[in-house]
Amino acid sequence: RYSNQTFNQAAALLVENGKRGITYLFRRGTHEEFGYTSLCTALAFYFILSCWTAGSAVASGLVIPMLYTGALYGRIIGLILVSIFGVQTNEYGAWIDPGLFAAIGAASFFSGVSRLTISLTVIMVS
């Protein structure tokens, strides 16, 4: 899509810091920005390393990796729905957006792992 090859999907998800990666995933109207391969690779990488660091005795933050993992699988679900239903432009199909599903996935994964209520998680994510 870019003529000078400055944007790499996997590098944007794996090399950038977590906060910037989450903002990439939450961006609405960008259903062609990330493919299944880069999203699944980043999901496997972050999930395995988050499980490994959570079980170790090293003090490390898990809030950003939890949000990132949830945003990755939410974006994958959003891409699957876009591939099934297509890009909707009317007011009834505006909910089919991978960025919106990334936000919902991040909230659901964060509330599931940390055992917070979903309303408190939505307030914390937004």
C-alpha positions as a LaTeX table, in Angstrom:
\begin{tabular}{lrrr}
\hline
Residue & $x$ (\AA) & $y$ (\AA) & $z$ (\AA) \\
\hline
Arg1 & 0.00 & 0.00 & 0.00 \\
Tyr2 & 2.89 & 2.36 & 0.68 \\
Ser3 & 5.24 & 3.08 & $-2.18$ \\
Asn4 & 8.43 & 3.49 & $-0.17$ \\
Gln5 & 7.86 & 0.40 & 2.02 \\
Thr6 & 8.10 & 2.31 & 5.32 \\
Phe7 & 5.30 & 0.46 & 7.12 \\
Asn8 & 5.73 & $-3.15$ & 8.15 \\
Gln9 & 2.74 & $-4.73$ & 9.87 \\
Ala10 & 4.67 & $-7.11$ & 12.09 \\
Ala11 & 7.24 & $-4.48$ & 13.05 \\
Ala12 & 4.51 & $-2.03$ & 14.00 \\
Leu13 & 3.04 & $-4.64$ & 16.36 \\
Leu14 & 6.19 & $-6.28$ & 17.74 \\
Val15 & 8.90 & $-3.61$ & 17.79 \\
Glu16 & 6.93 & $-0.53$ & 18.85 \\
Asn17 & 6.15 & 0.01 & 22.50 \\
Gly18 & 2.88 & $-1.32$ & 23.86 \\
Lys19 & 1.07 & 2.00 & 24.12 \\
Arg20 & 1.68 & 2.87 & 20.47 \\
Gly21 & 0.74 & $-0.65$ & 19.37 \\
Ile22 & $-2.54$ & $-0.41$ & 21.26 \\
Thr23 & $-3.35$ & 2.90 & 19.57 \\
Tyr24 & $-2.62$ & 1.27 & 16.18 \\
Leu25 & $-5.06$ & $-1.53$ & 17.02 \\
Phe26 & $-7.79$ & 0.78 & 18.37 \\
Arg27 & $-7.76$ & 3.02 & 15.27 \\
Arg28 & $-11.11$ & 2.92 & 13.51 \\
Gly29 & $-11.58$ & 2.71 & 9.76 \\
Thr30 & $-8.34$ & 0.81 & 9.16 \\
His31 & $-9.53$ & $-2.71$ & 8.37 \\
Glu32 & $-6.78$ & $-3.22$ & 5.77 \\
Glu33 & $-3.88$ & $-2.02$ & 7.92 \\
Phe34 & $-3.03$ & $-5.34$ & 9.62 \\
Gly35 & $-3.35$ & $-8.85$ & 8.20 \\
Tyr36 & $-4.10$ & $-12.12$ & 9.92 \\
Thr37 & $-0.49$ & $-13.30$ & 9.88 \\
Ser38 & 0.97 & $-10.31$ & 11.69 \\
Leu39 & $-1.89$ & $-10.20$ & 14.22 \\
Cys40 & $-1.68$ & $-13.93$ & 15.03 \\
Thr41 & 2.11 & $-13.80$ & 15.32 \\
Ala42 & 1.98 & $-10.84$ & 17.69 \\
Leu43 & $-0.81$ & $-12.49$ & 19.69 \\
Ala44 & 1.17 & $-15.70$ & 20.17 \\
Phe45 & 4.33 & $-13.76$ & 21.03 \\
Tyr46 & 2.70 & $-11.47$ & 23.61 \\
Phe47 & 0.52 & $-14.17$ & 25.15 \\
Ile48 & 3.40 & $-16.60$ & 25.71 \\
Leu49 & 5.76 & $-13.94$ & 27.05 \\
Ser50 & 3.04 & $-12.49$ & 29.30 \\
Cys51 & 2.35 & $-15.92$ & 30.77 \\
Trp52 & 6.05 & $-16.45$ & 31.30 \\
Thr53 & 6.66 & $-13.12$ & 33.04 \\
Ala54 & 3.50 & $-13.40$ & 35.18 \\
Gly55 & 4.77 & $-16.67$ & 36.63 \\
Ser56 & 8.29 & $-15.43$ & 37.29 \\
Ala57 & 9.51 & $-13.61$ & 40.36 \\
Val58 & 10.52 & $-10.56$ & 38.34 \\
Ala59 & 8.55 & $-7.41$ & 39.04 \\
Ser60 & 7.01 & $-6.42$ & 35.72 \\
Gly61 & 3.85 & $-4.68$ & 34.68 \\
Leu62 & 1.11 & $-6.76$ & 33.12 \\
Val63 & $-1.51$ & $-4.09$ & 32.42 \\
Ile64 & $-0.22$ & $-3.10$ & 28.98 \\
Pro65 & 0.41 & $-6.72$ & 27.85 \\
Met66 & $-3.12$ & $-7.68$ & 28.97 \\
Leu67 & $-4.66$ & $-4.78$ & 27.05 \\
Tyr68 & $-2.43$ & $-5.54$ & 24.06 \\
Thr69 & $-3.33$ & $-9.23$ & 23.99 \\
Gly70 & $-7.03$ & $-8.48$ & 24.26 \\
Ala71 & $-6.80$ & $-5.83$ & 21.53 \\
Leu72 & $-5.03$ & $-8.31$ & 19.25 \\
Tyr73 & $-7.64$ & $-11.02$ & 19.55 \\
Gly74 & $-10.45$ & $-8.46$ & 19.32 \\
Arg75 & $-8.94$ & $-7.10$ & 16.11 \\
Ile76 & $-8.72$ & $-10.64$ & 14.70 \\
Ile77 & $-12.42$ & $-11.22$ & 15.48 \\
Gly78 & $-13.22$ & $-7.87$ & 13.86 \\
Leu79 & $-11.30$ & $-8.81$ & 10.71 \\
Ile80 & $-13.16$ & $-12.12$ & 10.55 \\
Leu81 & $-16.49$ & $-10.28$ & 10.74 \\
Val82 & $-15.38$ & $-7.80$ & 8.07 \\
Ser83 & $-14.40$ & $-10.68$ & 5.80 \\
Ile84 & $-17.81$ & $-12.33$ & 6.35 \\
Phe85 & $-20.09$ & $-9.28$ & 6.16 \\
Gly86 & $-17.89$ & $-6.81$ & 4.28 \\
Val87 & $-17.33$ & $-3.15$ & 5.09 \\
Gln88 & $-20.65$ & $-1.57$ & 5.97 \\
Thr89 & $-21.16$ & 2.13 & 5.38 \\
Asn90 & $-24.75$ & 2.58 & 6.54 \\
Glu91 & $-25.72$ & 3.47 & 10.11 \\
Tyr92 & $-26.72$ & $-0.13$ & 10.94 \\
Gly93 & $-23.39$ & $-1.64$ & 9.88 \\
Ala94 & $-21.11$ & 0.92 & 11.54 \\
Trp95 & $-20.43$ & $-1.48$ & 14.40 \\
Ile96 & $-18.47$ & $-3.84$ & 12.13 \\
Asp97 & $-15.10$ & $-2.19$ & 12.63 \\
Pro98 & $-11.95$ & $-4.06$ & 13.77 \\
Gly99 & $-10.85$ & $-1.06$ & 15.86 \\
Leu100 & $-14.05$ & $-1.21$ & 17.88 \\
Phe101 & $-13.67$ & $-4.95$ & 18.35 \\
Ala102 & $-10.09$ & $-4.36$ & 19.52 \\
Ala103 & $-11.35$ & $-2.05$ & 22.27 \\
Ile104 & $-14.01$ & $-4.58$ & 23.30 \\
Gly105 & $-11.44$ & $-7.40$ & 23.25 \\
Ala106 & $-9.02$ & $-5.40$ & 25.40 \\
Ala107 & $-11.72$ & $-4.66$ & 27.95 \\
Ser108 & $-12.90$ & $-8.28$ & 28.04 \\
Phe109 & $-9.42$ & $-9.77$ & 28.38 \\
Phe110 & $-8.42$ & $-7.25$ & 31.03 \\
Ser111 & $-11.56$ & $-7.84$ & 33.09 \\
Gly112 & $-11.22$ & $-11.60$ & 32.75 \\
Val113 & $-7.61$ & $-11.74$ & 33.89 \\
Ser114 & $-7.82$ & $-9.13$ & 36.64 \\
Arg115 & $-11.34$ & $-10.15$ & 37.79 \\
Leu116 & $-12.65$ & $-6.59$ & 37.66 \\
Thr117 & $-16.21$ & $-5.77$ & 36.77 \\
Ile118 & $-16.77$ & $-4.95$ & 33.12 \\
Ser119 & $-18.02$ & $-1.42$ & 33.89 \\
Leu120 & $-14.85$ & $-0.60$ & 35.81 \\
Thr121 & $-12.76$ & $-2.05$ & 33.00 \\
Val122 & $-14.53$ & 0.04 & 30.35 \\
Ile123 & $-13.93$ & 3.18 & 32.41 \\
Met124 & $-10.27$ & 2.25 & 32.82 \\
Val125 & $-9.73$ & 1.45 & 29.12 \\
Ser126 & $-11.38$ & 4.63 & 27.85 \\
\hline
\end{tabular}
